[in-house]
C-alpha cells in the first residue's frame, strides 16, 4: 500500500494521474513512462513500483541454481559495447573455443552442487559447424536428463539460420529435439535503429530479434527479454524498447521475465565516452519497467551486472528476481565487473533476507521449488 508521503510526493511531481492509473490496473502509455523516468522523487517512484511488485509477489524474491556456459567468445560481430568477443582463437589473445568434451564437462562437473539450469551463450563463430551447437545441447541432455537447458540468444539463433541456410523454425525445432528447453534474452540491447547503427550494426536487427522470439513462442519455448541501458540511448528509446516487448508479449505471452542490464564501460570501444550508469538510473529503470510492462510477470535484477547491494535495493523498486548462483560468468567479468564469479545459495539467501524479502528457489519456468522462510530473528548486517 502506498504511504501518504508517497501519495503527496507523486502529486508534487505531477504524477497523480499516472499513480491513479497504476492503482486502477490501467495500462500506461509510452509518454507516461517517459514522464516516470523524469520523476524527481526516486523514492516515490520506487514506492509505486513496489506496490505493483508486492501485489504480484508479496515479499517473495526468486532465484535459481544455475551455471553459465560460454563455449566460445570468437565473434564476427563488432558490437562497440562488448568486452567479451574476440576476433579469433588462434593467436595470443583472449579468444577461446571449447571442445565439445570441455563444454559438457564444464556443466556436468557441477551436478553435485544441485544445479537445475545451464545458461548457454556464445559468440558468432565464423567456422564452427551447426553440429557443434546441436551436439553441445544433445550431449548435455544425454549426460544430465533432468537439467533445464536455456541456450542461445536470438542473435545467435538468427546467425545460425543465415549461416546454415535454415529457417528459424528449423533451427529451433532441431535444438528442441536435441534437448533445448528455453532461450535467454540477450542481444536485444536497445531496439532503436539509431542506436543499433552506432553500437551493433552488424548483427540481428531489432525486428529480427523479435521475430526469433515470436517463432520460439509459437513452438512453445518460453524466453527472457533484456535491455542494455546507460550508454547512448535516450529515455524515449528505452521506453520504445519496452513498448515493443510489451506488444510481442500481448501477441504471444511467451516472455517470462524482463532484465535491464547495466552497460559496463571497461574494455570496449565506447567505454571511455560513457561512465557506468549510476545507481539512481538503475533504480528508476527497474521501477519504470515494473510499472510499464504490465504483462510481464517478473522483473529481474542481474546481480552480476549490478553488484549485490544494488540488487538488494532493486527489490524495493519493482524487482522480484535476482537470477541465481551464476557459476563462472564470463561476459560481464571480461567487461570489468568486480562482482563475485558466483554466489552460493546461502549467500543469495542472506542478500535477499537483509533486503527484507523471502528467498524462493524456483525452476527455470518459475515454478516454486522451495520457500525459505526468514529466520525468526535476523541480526543486523550487510548483504553478504
N, C-alpha and C positions, 0 to 999 in steps of 0.2 A: 504493500500500500504506500502511495506517495505521502510524504510528510507535508504538513502545512508549509514548512520552509521551502521544500522543493516546489510546491504549487506556486508560492509567491515568486520564487526565482524564475520559474518558467514564464510567469506572467510579465515579470520585469523585462525579460529578454524578448517579449513579444511572441512567445511560443505557446500561449494559452490555447489557441485554436488547434495547433498540432497535438498538444497534450490531450485535448478533448477527443480528437480523432483516435489517438492511440488507446485511450481508456475505453472508447466505444468499440474498439476492434475494427476500425475502418482502415483501409489501405492508404498509405502516404504517397503523394506524388513525388516526382523527381525534384521539382522545385522545393518542396517541403524538406526533402532530405538534404539538399544543399543548405537550406536555412538552418537545419540542425547542426551541420558541420560548422557553421559560423556562430553558433551559440557561444555567448561569453561565459556562462556559468557551467563549467565542466561537471561539477558535482550534481547539478540539477539534471543535466542531460543524462548522466550516469544513473541517477535515481529513476528516471523514466524507463531507461533500458533495463534496469534491474527489475522493475515492476513486471515487464514482459517476461524476462528470464525466469523469475520466481513463479509467475502464473503458469508457465510451462513445466518447469522442472523443480520448483521448490529450492532446497539447498543442495540438491544432488549435483555433483561435478563428476563428469565421466572421464575415464581413461582406459587404455588397454595395455596389454603386454605385447610389445611389437619389436621387431628387428628390421633395420633398413638394409637393403641390398642394392648397391650401385655397381653393377657388373663391369661397366666401363665409363670413363669420362672423356673418351675421344668423341669429338663432335664436329660436324661440318658447319653448324650454325655459329654465328659470331655475335651472340647477344652481348650487348655492351655492359649489362649489369651483372654478368655471370662470372664467378670466380672459380667455378668447378671444372668447366670444359677445357680440354687441351686439344690441339690440332692432330696429334698422333701419339702413339705409344712406342715409337721406335728409337727415340733419342733420349738424352739425359734430361728429360723434362719430368713433370709430374703426371704425364699421361700413363694410363694403365688399362689393361683389359684382362679380366679374369678368365681362366679356362672354365669350362662347364663344371669340372670337378671342384675347382676352387669356389665357384659361386654356390654350388649346392652345399658344400661343406660349411661355408660361412653361415648358412641358415641352419642346417641340421645340427650343427655343433651347439646350438642354443636350446635344443629340446629340453634339457634338464632344467632350464630356467622358467619353464611354464609358459613360453611364448605362445600366443594364439594367432599372430598375424605377421606376415612378411610384407614389406612395402618395397616394391622394386621400381627404381628409376635409373635410367642410363643417359648417356649422350647419344647423339645421332651418328653412329659409327658408319663410315663410308664403305667398309669392307666386310663386316660380319654378315653371314648368310641368315636368311629367315629361320632356318632350322635352329640356329643358336638361341634365338628368343623363345621359340616353341619348346626346345629341349630344356631350357632353364626352368620354365614352368612345369613341364612334364616330369622332370626328374625330382623336383621338389615335391610335387604332388605324390609321386610314387614312394618317395622316402618318408613322407610325413602326410598321410592322407587327410588327417583332420585339420591341418593348418589352413588358415584363410590366406589366400594369395591375392594381394592387391598390387596390380602391376601395370606399368607403362602409362605414361601421361598421354593426353590427347595429341600432343606434339609428336611423340614417338609413334603413336598408332597411325597418325596421318602420314608420317615419314615411311613407315612400313608399307602402307598401301601404295604410295607412289613409287618407292624403290623396288618393290617386288611385284608390281603390276597386279595388285589385288584390289577388290572393293573393300570399303570399310567393313561391311558385313562379313566378308570372307576372313579378313584379319581377325575380327572379334570372335567369330564362330570357331576358328581354328584354335585361338587361345583359350576359349571356353572349353573346348574339347580336351585341351591339354591340362586344364585344371584352374584357369583363372576364375576368380570369383567377384572381384570388384575392380574399379580403376581409380587411381588417385586424381587429384585436382590440379596438379602442377601444369605450368606452361601457359596459364591464362594471362599472366602479367596484368596489363591494362588493355582493354579491348579497343580503345580509341585508335583509329587509323593513324592519326598524327603522332601519337606516342610510339606505336609499333614501328613506324617508318624510321624513327630515331634510335630505338633501343633494341629491336629484334626483327629487322626487316627481311630476314632470310629463313624464317621458319613459318609454321602454320599461322594463317591469319585468324582473326577473331571468329569469323564466320566458319572457318574450318574447325577450329577448336570446339565451337558449339555444335557443329554437325557430328563430330565424333561422339560427343556425349549424348546427343539425340539418338544416334544409331545404337549406342550402348544401352541406353534406357529402353529402346524398343525391343532389344534382345533380353531384357530382364536384368541387366547389370546395373547395380547401383554405383554411384560415383560421388566424388567430392568436388568442390569448387574453391578456387583460390583467387586472391587479388594481391599483386605486389604493389605496395603503396610507399610513398615517401621519396620519389625521385622527381621526374619531370612532369608528372600528371597534375592536372588541376582537380579541384574538389568536384567540379561538374563531371569530369571524366571518371572519377571514382564512382559517382552516382550512376552514370551511364553504364558502367561495367556491371554494377549490381542490378540495374534495371534489366539488362539483357539476361542475366542469370535468373532473375525472378520470372521473366517471361517464359524462358525454357522450362523452368520448374512448374509454371502453370500448365504448360503443354504436356509434360511427361511425368512429373512427380518423382524423378529418379535421383535427384541430389539428396544427399544425407546431411551434409554439413558445409558451412561456409567458413573459409580460413583466410583472414587477412594476414599477409606475410610482409614483415618489415624489410625494406631494402637495406642491405649491408654494403657500405661503400668500399670496404677493403678489397684490394687485389683485383679490381676490374677497371674497365675503360672509362667509366663515368664517375667513379667514386670520389675523385678529387674535387669535382664540381658540386657535389651534394653531400651534406653531412647526414649522419644516421638520423632517421626520424625520431622525434622527441617522444617521451612517454605521453605527453599531452596529446600529440597527434595519434598515437596508437590507441589510447583510451577512447577518444572521440570516434575513431574509425570503428572500433568494436561496438560502441553504443549505437551509432547510426546504422550499422549493419543489422543489429538486432531489431531495431525499430522499422527499418525499411523492408527487410527480407521476411515478410510475414508468412511466407510459405516454406521457409526453411526451418526444420525442427531444431537444428543445432548451430551454434557459432563456436568456433574453436580458437583458443589462444595457443599457438605452437610455441611451447616454452623454449625450444632450442633457438628460435629466432629472437624471442623477446627477453629471455632471462627469466629466472624463477620469480623474482619479485614483481616484475611487470605482469607476468602471467597470473600471479595472485591478485593483483589489483584489478585485472580484467574481469575477474569473477564477480565483481560488483558493477561491471559496465556491460552486462548483457551476455557474457561468455558462460558456457556451461560445460566445456570440454577442454582439456589441456593436452591432448594427444596421449602419449604413453611413455613407456620406458625408453624407446627410440635407441636401441643398441647400435652403436657405431655409425652415427650420422656423419656423412662426409660433406654434403653440399654447402651447408651454412658454415661449417668449420673451415672449409677452404676459402670462405669469404671473410674470415676473420672472427667468427663467433668465438667467444670465450666461455660459453656455457659448457657444462659437462658433456662428455660423449654419450652419456646415458644417465638415467636416474633409476634407482631401484624402486620397487613397488612401495617400500617403506618410506622412501624419500618423497615420492609422489603423495602418499597419504599425509605426510607431515606438511607439505606445501599446501595441500588443499585444506586441511583442518585448520591451519593457522590463518587461513583466509575466511574462516567461519563457515566452511562448507563441509559436506559429507562426501567422502570418496566413494565412487561407484565404479566397479570394474564392469566393463561392457565387452561384448564381442564386436566384430567389425561391422555388424549390421545394427548396432545399438540395442541389442537385447541385453538386459541386465543379467550379469553373471553373479555378482555379489555386492551387497550394500555393506560398506564398512562403517558402522556407526561410530561417531566420535567418542573418544574416551570420556569417562564420567567427569574427569577433571583435567583439562588440558593446561599445562603450565605455559607461562608466557615465554615467547622465544621467537626466533627468526623463522624464515621459510624452510630451512633445511635443504 
